[in-house]
Amino acid sequence: MANVSFNAYTALNTVRPTDQAQTAGKAEAGKNVVAEGISDFRTAMQQAEKTTMQTGVSGADPHAMVAALANAEMMLDAAVTIRDKVVEAYQELLRMPV
């Protein structure tokens, strides 16, 4: 069996939000909401990691670290909830009679 390696940061970096110049003329329906959500999630996680590292290494403001970690926790909870809803919808589709 082949070894499968998975890096969450690499997976999140492969999705790019739509270019502002390309979507400027399009209607709101043309925006990629999923890509924007993933980008926001990735940014929140990176900011929390950066703030935590700064607090641990240089003794930066611990209140900023707590705020960044709370934001990252909220984003993670939202992502898990969305994932659970998608899995639940998929399971409902599988249970439908043919």
OpenMM code with the backbone's topology and positions (N, CA, C; nanometers):
from openmm import Vec3, app, unit

residues = "MET ALA ASN VAL SER PHE ASN ALA TYR THR ALA LEU ASN THR VAL ARG PRO THR ASP GLN ALA GLN THR ALA GLY LYS ALA GLU ALA GLY LYS ASN VAL VAL ALA GLU GLY ILE SER ASP PHE ARG THR ALA MET GLN GLN ALA GLU LYS THR THR MET GLN THR GLY VAL SER GLY ALA ASP PRO HIS ALA MET VAL ALA ALA LEU ALA ASN ALA GLU MET MET LEU ASP ALA ALA VAL THR ILE ARG ASP LYS VAL VAL GLU ALA TYR GLN GLU LEU LEU ARG MET PRO VAL".split()
positions = [
    Vec3(0.0844, -0.1166, 0.0000),
    Vec3(0.0000, 0.0000, 0.0000),
    Vec3(0.0896, 0.1237, 0.0000),
    Vec3(0.0546, 0.2229, -0.0748),
    Vec3(0.1348, 0.3445, -0.0849),
    Vec3(0.1186, 0.4298, 0.0400),
    Vec3(0.2266, 0.4955, 0.0766),
    Vec3(0.2202, 0.5878, 0.1903),
    Vec3(0.1514, 0.7154, 0.1463),
    Vec3(0.0557, 0.7591, 0.2252),
    Vec3(-0.0161, 0.8818, 0.1954),
    Vec3(0.0186, 0.9820, 0.3031),
    Vec3(0.0758, 1.0934, 0.2614),
    Vec3(0.1068, 1.1974, 0.3595),
    Vec3(0.0137, 1.3149, 0.3353),
    Vec3(-0.0303, 1.3733, 0.4430),
    Vec3(-0.1239, 1.4838, 0.4350),
    Vec3(-0.0767, 1.5939, 0.5278),
    Vec3(-0.0634, 1.7130, 0.4750),
    Vec3(-0.0263, 1.8291, 0.5543),
    Vec3(-0.1393, 1.9299, 0.5407),
    Vec3(-0.2005, 1.9661, 0.6523),
    Vec3(-0.3169, 2.0551, 0.6489),
    Vec3(-0.2808, 2.1900, 0.5886),
    Vec3(-0.1647, 2.2434, 0.6216),
    Vec3(-0.1268, 2.3734, 0.5675),
    Vec3(-0.1068, 2.3670, 0.4165),
    Vec3(-0.0505, 2.2578, 0.3680),
    Vec3(-0.0328, 2.2429, 0.2239),
    Vec3(-0.1678, 2.2329, 0.1543),
    Vec3(-0.2593, 2.1586, 0.2143),
    Vec3(-0.3923, 2.1446, 0.1550),
    Vec3(-0.4652, 2.2777, 0.1529),
    Vec3(-0.4518, 2.3546, 0.2582),
    Vec3(-0.5196, 2.4839, 0.2620),
    Vec3(-0.4549, 2.5844, 0.1673),
    Vec3(-0.3250, 2.5724, 0.1447),
    Vec3(-0.2565, 2.6658, 0.0558),
    Vec3(-0.2855, 2.6392, -0.0906),
    Vec3(-0.3375, 2.5210, -0.1244),
    Vec3(-0.3638, 2.4915, -0.2645),
    Vec3(-0.4890, 2.5617, -0.3157),
    Vec3(-0.5778, 2.6006, -0.2263),
    Vec3(-0.6996, 2.6699, -0.2669),
    Vec3(-0.6727, 2.8192, -0.2634),
    Vec3(-0.6949, 2.8847, -0.3737),
    Vec3(-0.6698, 3.0281, -0.3831),
    Vec3(-0.8020, 3.1012, -0.4010),
    Vec3(-0.8203, 3.2127, -0.3302),
    Vec3(-0.9433, 3.2903, -0.3515),
    Vec3(-0.9431, 3.3514, -0.4908),
    Vec3(-1.0607, 3.3830, -0.5401),
    Vec3(-1.0713, 3.4388, -0.6740),
    Vec3(-1.0023, 3.5733, -0.6806),
    Vec3(-0.9505, 3.6049, -0.7944),
    Vec3(-0.8789, 3.7297, -0.8153),
    Vec3(-0.9769, 3.8463, -0.8131),
    Vec3(-0.9450, 3.9519, -0.7407),
    Vec3(-1.0326, 4.0684, -0.7303),
    Vec3(-1.0561, 4.1314, -0.8672),
    Vec3(-0.9543, 4.1343, -0.9512),
    Vec3(-0.9688, 4.1967, -1.0824),
    Vec3(-1.0639, 4.1179, -1.1719),
    Vec3(-1.0638, 3.9858, -1.1591),
    Vec3(-1.1504, 3.9036, -1.2427),
    Vec3(-1.2950, 3.9110, -1.1984),
    Vec3(-1.3184, 3.9220, -1.0685),
    Vec3(-1.4559, 3.9204, -1.0179),
    Vec3(-1.5158, 4.0594, -1.0055),
    Vec3(-1.4396, 4.1634, -1.0389),
    Vec3(-1.4911, 4.2994, -1.0234),
    Vec3(-1.6127, 4.3232, -1.1127),
    Vec3(-1.6119, 4.2674, -1.2326),
    Vec3(-1.7220, 4.2893, -1.3248),
    Vec3(-1.8337, 4.1869, -1.3130),
    Vec3(-1.8128, 4.0797, -1.2376),
    Vec3(-1.9122, 3.9736, -1.2263),
    Vec3(-2.0131, 4.0049, -1.1176),
    Vec3(-2.1269, 3.9405, -1.1239),
    Vec3(-2.2297, 3.9555, -1.0217),
    Vec3(-2.1871, 3.8821, -0.8952),
    Vec3(-2.2550, 3.9063, -0.7862),
    Vec3(-2.2205, 3.8451, -0.6584),
    Vec3(-2.2338, 3.6932, -0.6633),
    Vec3(-2.3188, 3.6415, -0.7483),
    Vec3(-2.3377, 3.4973, -0.7593),
    Vec3(-2.2129, 3.4283, -0.8123),
    Vec3(-2.1246, 3.5017, -0.8793),
    Vec3(-2.0043, 3.4443, -0.9367),
    Vec3(-1.8911, 3.4289, -0.8384),
    Vec3(-1.9045, 3.4814, -0.7169),
    Vec3(-1.7965, 3.4735, -0.6192),
    Vec3(-1.7856, 3.3321, -0.5638),
    Vec3(-1.6644, 3.2942, -0.5319),
    Vec3(-1.6394, 3.1622, -0.4762),
    Vec3(-1.6367, 3.1741, -0.3245),
    Vec3(-1.7486, 3.1511, -0.2617),
    Vec3(-1.7640, 3.1672, -0.1175),
    Vec3(-1.6814, 3.0638, -0.0428),
    Vec3(-1.6730, 2.9441, -0.0950),
    Vec3(-1.5973, 2.8376, -0.0281),
    Vec3(-1.4487, 2.8741, -0.0236),
    Vec3(-1.3954, 2.9216, -0.1342),
    Vec3(-1.2541, 2.9591, -0.1381),
    Vec3(-1.2256, 3.0750, -0.0434),
    Vec3(-1.3165, 3.1702, -0.0348),
    Vec3(-1.2988, 3.2824, 0.0578),
    Vec3(-1.3042, 3.2349, 0.2027),
    Vec3(-1.3929, 3.1419, 0.2324),
    Vec3(-1.4021, 3.0874, 0.3677),
    Vec3(-1.2773, 3.0117, 0.4072),
    Vec3(-1.2251, 2.9327, 0.3156),
    Vec3(-1.1020, 2.8582, 0.3425),
    Vec3(-0.9855, 2.9536, 0.3609),
    Vec3(-0.9813, 3.0582, 0.2809),
    Vec3(-0.8751, 3.1581, 0.2939),
    Vec3(-0.8832, 3.2282, 0.4294),
    Vec3(-1.0036, 3.2635, 0.4725),
    Vec3(-1.0207, 3.3262, 0.6036),
    Vec3(-0.9791, 3.2315, 0.7154),
    Vec3(-1.0150, 3.1046, 0.7028),
    Vec3(-0.9781, 3.0027, 0.8012),
    Vec3(-0.8265, 2.9899, 0.8102),
    Vec3(-0.7626, 2.9806, 0.6951),
    Vec3(-0.6167, 2.9669, 0.6908),
    Vec3(-0.5493, 3.0891, 0.7532),
    Vec3(-0.6005, 3.2088, 0.7232),
    Vec3(-0.5439, 3.3320, 0.7776),
    Vec3(-0.5583, 3.3364, 0.9295),
    Vec3(-0.6741, 3.2969, 0.9812),
    Vec3(-0.6962, 3.2978, 1.1259),
    Vec3(-0.6027, 3.1997, 1.1954),
    Vec3(-0.5831, 3.0822, 1.1379),
    Vec3(-0.4944, 2.9828, 1.1984),
    Vec3(-0.3488, 3.0301, 1.1965),
    Vec3(-0.3072, 3.0899, 1.0860),
    Vec3(-0.1704, 3.1393, 1.0772),
    Vec3(-0.1475, 3.2557, 1.1727),
    Vec3(-0.2465, 3.3435, 1.1873),
    Vec3(-0.2341, 3.4558, 1.2796),
    Vec3(-0.2243, 3.4068, 1.4240),
    Vec3(-0.3048, 3.3067, 1.4593),
    Vec3(-0.2994, 3.2512, 1.5946),
    Vec3(-0.1632, 3.1879, 1.6210),
    Vec3(-0.1122, 3.1145, 1.5234),
    Vec3(0.0182, 3.0509, 1.5394),
    Vec3(0.1279, 3.1554, 1.5534),
    Vec3(0.1235, 3.2589, 1.4712),
    Vec3(0.2239, 3.3651, 1.4743),
    Vec3(0.2209, 3.4389, 1.6085),
    Vec3(0.1018, 3.4725, 1.6560),
    Vec3(0.0887, 3.5440, 1.7826),
    Vec3(0.1361, 3.4586, 1.8993),
    Vec3(0.1042, 3.3298, 1.8966),
    Vec3(0.1477, 3.2390, 2.0026),
    Vec3(0.2992, 3.2266, 2.0053),
    Vec3(0.3596, 3.2167, 1.8890),
    Vec3(0.5056, 3.2074, 1.8806),
    Vec3(0.5705, 3.3356, 1.9332),
    Vec3(0.5149, 3.4510, 1.8971),
    Vec3(0.5708, 3.5772, 1.9439),
    Vec3(0.5593, 3.5887, 2.0951),
    Vec3(0.4473, 3.5446, 2.1501),
    Vec3(0.4283, 3.5510, 2.2954),
    Vec3(0.5256, 3.4566, 2.3660),
    Vec3(0.5444, 3.3385, 2.3118),
    Vec3(0.6342, 3.2414, 2.3742),
    Vec3(0.7805, 3.2803, 2.3645),
    Vec3(0.8197, 3.3389, 2.2534),
    Vec3(0.9608, 3.3699, 2.2315),
    Vec3(0.9994, 3.5041, 2.2933),
    Vec3(0.9220, 3.6076, 2.2635),
    Vec3(0.9631, 3.7416, 2.3056),
    Vec3(0.8792, 3.7978, 2.4194),
    Vec3(0.7819, 3.7234, 2.4676),
    Vec3(0.6993, 3.7732, 2.5773),
    Vec3(0.6063, 3.8845, 2.5348),
    Vec3(0.5545, 3.8763, 2.4127),
    Vec3(0.4626, 3.9777, 2.3621),
    Vec3(0.3326, 3.9750, 2.4432),
    Vec3(0.2391, 4.0591, 2.4064),
    Vec3(0.1136, 4.0765, 2.4798),
    Vec3(0.0354, 3.9452, 2.4884),
    Vec3(0.0163, 3.8906, 2.6097),
    Vec3(-0.0588, 3.7653, 2.6221),
    Vec3(-0.2079, 3.7823, 2.5902),
    Vec3(-0.2594, 3.9040, 2.6048),
    Vec3(-0.3996, 3.9281, 2.5723),
    Vec3(-0.4245, 3.9128, 2.4218),
    Vec3(-0.3273, 3.9554, 2.3418),
    Vec3(-0.3381, 3.9387, 2.1964),
    Vec3(-0.3358, 3.7911, 2.1604),
    Vec3(-0.2546, 3.7138, 2.2335),
    Vec3(-0.2486, 3.5703, 2.2079),
    Vec3(-0.3820, 3.5044, 2.2403),
    Vec3(-0.4408, 3.5402, 2.3523),
    Vec3(-0.5694, 3.4824, 2.3907),
    Vec3(-0.6765, 3.5180, 2.2891),
    Vec3(-0.6775, 3.6426, 2.2421),
    Vec3(-0.7755, 3.6848, 2.1424),
    Vec3(-0.7567, 3.6094, 2.0112),
    Vec3(-0.6311, 3.5928, 1.9681),
    Vec3(-0.6038, 3.5204, 1.8441),
    Vec3(-0.6430, 3.3739, 1.8559),
    Vec3(-0.6151, 3.3131, 1.9709),
    Vec3(-0.6524, 3.1732, 1.9905),
    Vec3(-0.8036, 3.1554, 1.9987),
    Vec3(-0.8729, 3.2516, 2.0593),
    Vec3(-1.0193, 3.2443, 2.0644),
    Vec3(-1.0790, 3.2565, 1.9241),
    Vec3(-1.0212, 3.3444, 1.8422),
    Vec3(-1.0673, 3.3589, 1.7039),
    Vec3(-1.0416, 3.2308, 1.6252),
    Vec3(-0.9244, 3.1714, 1.6447),
    Vec3(-0.8917, 3.0472, 1.5743),
    Vec3(-0.9842, 2.9340, 1.6190),
    Vec3(-1.0157, 2.9294, 1.7489),
    Vec3(-1.1069, 2.8262, 1.7994),
    Vec3(-1.2466, 2.8427, 1.7398),
    Vec3(-1.2917, 2.9669, 1.7285),
    Vec3(-1.4229, 2.9934, 1.6700),
    Vec3(-1.4263, 2.9514, 1.5227),
    Vec3(-1.3195, 2.9822, 1.4495),
    Vec3(-1.3126, 2.9444, 1.3079),
    Vec3(-1.3075, 2.7923, 1.2935),
    Vec3(-1.2348, 2.7250, 1.3813),
    Vec3(-1.2256, 2.5794, 1.3753),
    Vec3(-1.3605, 2.5153, 1.4071),
    Vec3(-1.4302, 2.5684, 1.5075),
    Vec3(-1.5633, 2.5169, 1.5402),
    Vec3(-1.6591, 2.5338, 1.4229),
    Vec3(-1.6514, 2.6475, 1.3556),
    Vec3(-1.7375, 2.6710, 1.2394),
    Vec3(-1.7041, 2.5730, 1.1270),
    Vec3(-1.5752, 2.5497, 1.1037),
    Vec3(-1.5344, 2.4571, 0.9981),
    Vec3(-1.5800, 2.3146, 1.0288),
    Vec3(-1.5702, 2.2739, 1.1548),
    Vec3(-1.6137, 2.1395, 1.1938),
    Vec3(-1.7653, 2.1267, 1.1790),
    Vec3(-1.8388, 2.2299, 1.2167),
    Vec3(-1.9844, 2.2274, 1.2023),
    Vec3(-2.0243, 2.2162, 1.0562),
    Vec3(-1.9594, 2.2926, 0.9700),
    Vec3(-1.9890, 2.2868, 0.8261),
    Vec3(-1.9563, 2.1481, 0.7718),
    Vec3(-1.8419, 2.0935, 0.8117),
    Vec3(-1.8053, 1.9595, 0.7671),
    Vec3(-1.9087, 1.8568, 0.8112),
    Vec3(-1.9538, 1.8667, 0.9354),
    Vec3(-2.0537, 1.7728, 0.9863),
    Vec3(-2.1838, 1.7821, 0.9077),
    Vec3(-2.2248, 1.9037, 0.8722),
    Vec3(-2.3485, 1.9217, 0.7957),
    Vec3(-2.3344, 1.8634, 0.6550),
    Vec3(-2.2175, 1.8803, 0.5944),
    Vec3(-2.1946, 1.8251, 0.4604),
    Vec3(-2.1976, 1.6725, 0.4653),
    Vec3(-2.1334, 1.6129, 0.5659),
    Vec3(-2.1337, 1.4666, 0.5805),
    Vec3(-2.2757, 1.4168, 0.6054),
    Vec3(-2.3502, 1.4871, 0.6884),
    Vec3(-2.4889, 1.4483, 0.7163),
    Vec3(-2.5748, 1.4543, 0.5899),
    Vec3(-2.5567, 1.5586, 0.5089),
    Vec3(-2.6329, 1.5698, 0.3844),
    Vec3(-2.5951, 1.4570, 0.2883),
    Vec3(-2.4669, 1.4245, 0.2814),
    Vec3(-2.4226, 1.3153, 0.1947),
    Vec3(-2.4820, 1.1824, 0.2398),
    Vec3(-2.4856, 1.1594, 0.3701),
    Vec3(-2.5436, 1.0364, 0.4218),
    Vec3(-2.6936, 1.0293, 0.3923),
    Vec3(-2.7614, 1.1416, 0.3983),
    Vec3(-2.9041, 1.1445, 0.3631),
    Vec3(-2.9243, 1.1097, 0.2159),
    Vec3(-2.8360, 1.1572, 0.1309),
    Vec3(-2.8437, 1.1230, -0.0118),
    Vec3(-2.8239, 0.9733, -0.0333),
    Vec3(-2.7319, 0.9136, 0.0419),
    Vec3(-2.7068, 0.7706, 0.0278),
    Vec3(-2.8245, 0.6878, 0.0756),
    Vec3(-2.9014, 0.7383, 0.1697),
    Vec3(-3.0163, 0.6642, 0.2230),
    Vec3(-3.1407, 0.6742, 0.1344),
    Vec3(-3.1381, 0.7618, 0.0358),
    Vec3(-3.2552, 0.7768, -0.0518),
    Vec3(-3.2759, 0.6515, -0.1350),
    Vec3(-3.4007, 0.6106, -0.1479),
    Vec3(-3.4256, 0.4936, -0.2338),
    Vec3(-3.4068, 0.5290, -0.3805),
    Vec3(-3.3620, 0.4322, -0.4552),
    Vec3(-3.3354, 0.4561, -0.5988),
    Vec3(-3.4567, 0.4278, -0.6820),
] * unit.nanometer
topology = app.Topology()
chain = topology.addChain("A")
for resn in residues:
    res = topology.addResidue(resn, chain)
    for name in ("N", "CA", "C"):
        topology.addAtom(name, app.Element.getBySymbol(name[0]), res)
